[in-house]
Amino acid sequence: MTETAARGDDPRLVIEYAIDEKDFLMAGESASKTKKALQQLGLKPEVVKNTAIIVYEAAMNVVIHANHGRLKITIVPGEVFILTEDVGPGIPDIDLAMQEGYSTAPQEIREMGFGAGMGLPNIKHCSNDLKIKSEPGVGTTLEARIYLTQKEDVRRDER
Amino acid sequence: MTLRDVQDILEAKVLYGEQMLDREVKTGFACDLVSEMLAFATSGTLLITSLANPHVIHTAEVMDAVGVIFVGGKEVNSSMFKAITSSKIPVLATDHLLFKSCGLLFQHGIQGAKRGLPQ
C-alpha cells in the first residue's frame, strides 16, 4: 500500500494497492485499512462504511477474476472516488453481471463465502455513481463515486 | 444484554476481546455469505456465523459489527488471528450449531437486525 497524505485541497488522500491474482486476503485487508484512513479524515460513518464495502467487493472481483490489477481510493473535496483497473478476461455482458445472484465465481471462491452474485449490485447500492468499462480478453475498469454533502466537506475543513 | 451475557448463554469461549465484553448487544445477524453480510447487515449488530475465515473478520469490521460468534466449535488459525488482532473486534466461539445459537439468543431478547442495503 502507498498512502499519500494530501497537502492543500486536492486531493486530500490517495491510497493505492496492487492486486495480484489469488491474493484473497488483500481485499479484506485493503477494506480494513481504507476504513481506518477514512475514519481518521473524519468522514461520516455511512460514507466510511459504503467506501469500505465498495473497496472490498471491487478488489475481490479483481482477485477472483483477473490476472492482476490495481485499486485506488482518492478523496477529493466533494467526493470519494474508488477505481479498480485490471488485466484479465473482462466482463462479456455487464448487464448480466449486475444482476443479483448471477456469478461466474468458481467453487473455491464460494467456499470462502463469496461468489453469491452480490458483489456488483452491492457496489451499485453503496455508490452514487458507478461506471464499468470492460473489454473481453483485455480487462475491466470500475469507477465508483460517493458524493460528499457540502456539510460533510465543511465539517472536514473545520478539523 | 452485553457480550458477556451472550458468552454465558452460548457457553462460548472468548477468542479475542476479553476487555470488550461489556459492549451492548441488541440485535443479531446470522449469515454464512460474505456478500450478504456486506449487503444486508446494519451497523452495531452481532454477527453469528459458521463460516470461519479471515474474510469474516474483515467483513465484521467493515459492517461495524459489535462482535462475532463462530458456531459449531470452529477453530481459529493463524491468518484468522492476524485479522482478528488487526480489526480489534471481539470474537467468541461456541459449540452450539447455528440454529440453536440464534434460538437461544432470540429467546433471551436479542432481536434480528434490520435489513440494511439493498432495500
Interface residues (C-beta under 8 A of the other chain):
Chain A: F24 L25 A27 G28 E29 A31 S32 K35 P45 K49 A52 I53 Y56 E57 M112 G113 F114 A116 G117 M118 G119 P121 N122 H125 C126
Chain B: D32 L33 V34 S35 E36 L38 A39 S43 L51 N53 P54 H55 V56 I57 H58 T59 E61 V62 M63 D64 S79 A83 S86 S87 L117 P118
